[in-house]
Amino acid sequence: MNGLKTIIAIKADSKLSHIPTVMMSISSNPDLAQKAIRADASEFITKPTSFSAF
């Protein structure tokens, strides 16, 4: 299961859907970032990153 599918599964579960989710990816593909946000990810961060992004 990839990160996007994981977020979708978490948000589909009523016991888990309230948990904020952050997706980190080495991909800087804007389509992936948009899909993650549409899937209700709280944030999308590309790697490598600095701690100031948090």
For each residue, the residues with C-beta under 8 A, 3 or more apart:
1: 5 6 9
2: 5 6
3: 6 7 23 24 25 36
4: 7 8 23 32 35 36 39
5: 1 2 8 9
6: 1 2 3 9 10
7: 3 4 10 11 21 23 36 39 40 41
8: 4 5 11 12 39
9: 1 5 6 12 13
10: 6 7 13 16 17 19 21
11: 7 8 16 17 21 39 40
12: 8 9 17
13: 9 10 16 17
14: 17
15:
16: 10 11 13 19
17: 10 11 12 13 14 40
18:
19: 10 16
20: 42
21: 7 10 11 40 41 42
22: 41 42 43 44 45
23: 3 4 7 36 41 43 44 45
24: 3 45 46 47 49
25: 3 32 44 45 46 47
26: 46 47
27: 32 46
28: 46
29: 32 33
30: 33 34
31: 34 35
32: 4 25 27 29 35 36 44
33: 29 30 36 37 44 46
34: 30 31 37 38
35: 4 31 32 38 39
36: 3 4 7 23 32 33 39 41 44
37: 33 34 40 41 44
38: 34 35
39: 4 7 8 11 35 36
40: 7 11 17 21 37
41: 7 21 22 23 36 37 44
42: 20 21 22
43: 22 23
44: 22 23 25 32 33 36 37 41
45: 22 23 24 25 49 53 54
46: 24 25 26 27 28 33 49
47: 24 25 26
48:
49: 24 45 46 53
50: 53
51: 54
52:
53: 45 49 50
54: 45 51
